[in-house]
Amino acid sequence: MKLAERTARLGTESAFEVLARAKELEAEGRSIINLGIGQPNFETPINIVEAGRKALLDGHHGYTPANGILQLREAVAADIGTRHCVEVEPEEVVVVPGGKVTMFFAALMFGEPGAEILYPNPGFPIYHSVIEFSGATPVPIPLYEETGFSFSADEVLSKITANTRLIMLNSPANPTGGVTPKAEFDRLVEGLEAHPEVAIMSDEIYSRLLYDEQEHVSLLAYPSIRDRVILLDGWSKTYAMTGWRIGYGIWPGSLAEQATRLAVNSNSCVNAVTQVAAIEALTGPQHSVETMRLAFDERRKIMLSELNQIEGFRCVEPQGAFYAMPNIEGTGISAGELQDGLLEVAGVATIAGTSFGDFGEGYIRFSYAASKEEILEAMRRIRAFLATRVE
Ligand code: PLP
């Protein structure tokens, strides 16, 4: 068999590999604390589950429009209007099976040999993977611990060339928990006015997971670039719905039709029951979202304080999402080796910073979407593991 050359360029998300290994070890009877994969350890709020169950009983078993049920797209548009104060038409909304699919579609739409696509590094690994797959050249936007892993507008602008088609951005960010300040967004948008041909895909999947009274900055809310911003968001993280597989993109102008065409050619539509449940998520009571956010905030504080007490670790305060990414250079162990040692010996699943790009060497990522008890026990195990290494 001869496969297309692009298949070899498709990357992966190590979190799934670590999860598989953690499950194997658990099956062998080992106790594993999973701080690897980024998914809330809460149940989906009951009103959403009930809406899904009712949808099944009511016979929502057929295909829906490829871009999503109209009532759902209206609910998304209304939600965006309330949260970001931007008017969005239901026609601009394309509902897809998870947040990831919007980035895949954007890479396919803009990427081809000769094109350049900018992406955050360290960043969600799928950005780099889908850019490579498209044939475009991935151009990293380095993120630094010194600036809380927020991006620098000047650095982003300095990377734009005549070949740049698309810039992928993410705040609040995976894997760092970094949140880019509004002033930086303002500067970026001002600078982008000189590059009217460059599109922006703003991954705002963690927009409702911000701490310390911070307000989310949405790139969709800037009128001067409104006609070239693709917004990526979804239900996975906000409503603890990772396995339901639903997300959406807001696509400007004719891009919504292109995205819908990609959906027709791949997934046809998101399963109908999930879509009905997602309407309830957006239009029903929102108190569980706040309850989960407050719980994450408490764990964030515990994890930050614990990480900074581990010899050889140093962690900047994460301000959003549910990740912390300490610098581990002081341990003298590489990120990959530490990930493996912690999983195989200490029974703690984490993800090496290098899984998020070259700029992740010297860091490992912890998800604090786990219980307080698990976090404290994990930290105890890590201290014990590192103590044996020093002896
Ligand atoms: N974008 C970022 C930054 C993420 O961290 C994730 C998941 O971890 C996604 C998108 C994908 O979300 P989904 O599970 O809805 O596809």
Boltz pocket constraint, residues with backbone or C-beta under 6 A from the ligand:
constraints:
  - pocket:
      binder: B
      contacts: [[A, 38], [A, 97], [A, 98], [A, 99], [A, 100], [A, 101], [A, 124], [A, 170], [A, 172], [A, 173], [A, 174], [A, 203], [A, 205], [A, 234], [A, 235], [A, 236], [A, 237], [A, 242], [A, 246], [A, 247]]
      max_distance: 6.0
